[in-house]
Amino acid sequence: MRGGRQRPKTAPGSTGGAPDGAGRVHRGLALLVAGSLFMEILDGTVIAPAAPHIAASFGVSAVAVNVAVTAYVLTLAVLIPVSGWLTDRFGARRVFMTALAIFTLASVACAAATSLPVLTATRVLQGVGGAMMVPVGRLVVLRTTAKSELMKAIAYLTWPALVAPVIAPAVGGILSTYASWRWIFLINVPLGLVGLALARRLVPDIRSSDRQPLDWRGFVLTAVGVAALVVGLEAVGSTRPDHTVTVAALVLAATALTAAALYLLRVPRPLLDLRILRITTYRVTALGGSIFRAVISAIPFLLPVFFQLGFGWSAAQAGLAVMPLFLGNVAIKPVTTPLMRRFGIRPVLLGAIVGSAACLVGIALLEAGTSLPVLVVLLTLSGIARSIGFSAFNSAAFADVEPERMTHANTLMSTLQELGAGIGVAVGALLVRLGGPVADAAALGSGPDEAFRVAFVLLAALLILPAVEALLLPRTAGNTVTGRA
């Protein structure tokens, strides 16, 4: 190998097999992909606390700015399924660098937007870059890493999902309050330029010699179903839901996704290979892990608003108060891999899920007079459970996937994870709307904070399904990546 630029080979006709020489974790490559994931997730959540300032600039209501968030998430969810096909056809390095360039240029365009429609259009362009950037980068890491080193590689790729949603409220609140909301997009520019310089040296030009045509029917059915689902859930969670739009979108989503599933299970070379769900460890991560991700992703979205409405804090104060979640994430990160090696993935998963549910109930019991140390400890513990849960689910996901099926496995998982994170915010908003009537019916009080308390408890209840799935895992689940006998 010369200068780290050796081009990994794939077997003829391969659609994602491990390259020759796959082995130890390529740390620089993993960190580059982690950085791109950080940018993507940060931009998916940073707008929320800056919404009032953006609305004031454009002369619209703060609620209307939500369309810029929806457009970004929707574009990601719709286009991620084609990322694997693009990689096999055009090569990982070219697709990754093109996506990173699009994302960086779109960030500049977002900062220069002069109206909400222009901002929404540039956010769609950002989503195009993000949809190709992260799944392709993660696929390269998975293909170039041996199973025995996979858990270490996953650890590098997990921290952005832990950190970005937590610091986003603080970044968005501080920049929009003390500088300008436009800076929340401009901070991507230096990151993108550095990433482009590193990608040329670090990203191998992995591709398949067997260039299959794109499954257009599968893409259209999946895209329509996913788009309708996101639109429908966003409409349900809005402050003034349009019932006609909501029902139409959800019916269309159910119809299209059902048709897509039946079609994808029937054809020999589908866009998304749903047959991978027969692998137990993969299915648990795909289904239970997506629910866990949705619930956990809703917490940083709801907490700042809860603190502002319930405790009377400013946006900057509320954003900074979420920081203990970040501290818990980072503090426990070096311990997550040893934990899984010592106890196995199933007990660690169960502990993380139960711990997350307990912390959600604890958050629901917070009062304006709660001491700061208690608040910090509770949120830190929530961050610890979050970090361990993400690491365990991500490590289990690809533990039993054959190398030749890694492309399809990565594409489907990327789509489900993006949907989980996006839907989590919509579900959180919906539960807050439902929380008000529930609090009134249960005589819990009529204050603006009571709806959030009910929402946190309902989020904890949603974790029952991933807990049951984790409990049903075999004791040996994930041993190929943990190295346990």
Order of alpha helices (4+ residues) and beta strands (2+ residues): alpha-alpha-alpha-alpha-alpha-alpha-alpha-alpha-alpha-alpha-alpha-alpha-alpha-alpha-alpha-alpha-alpha-alpha-alpha-alpha
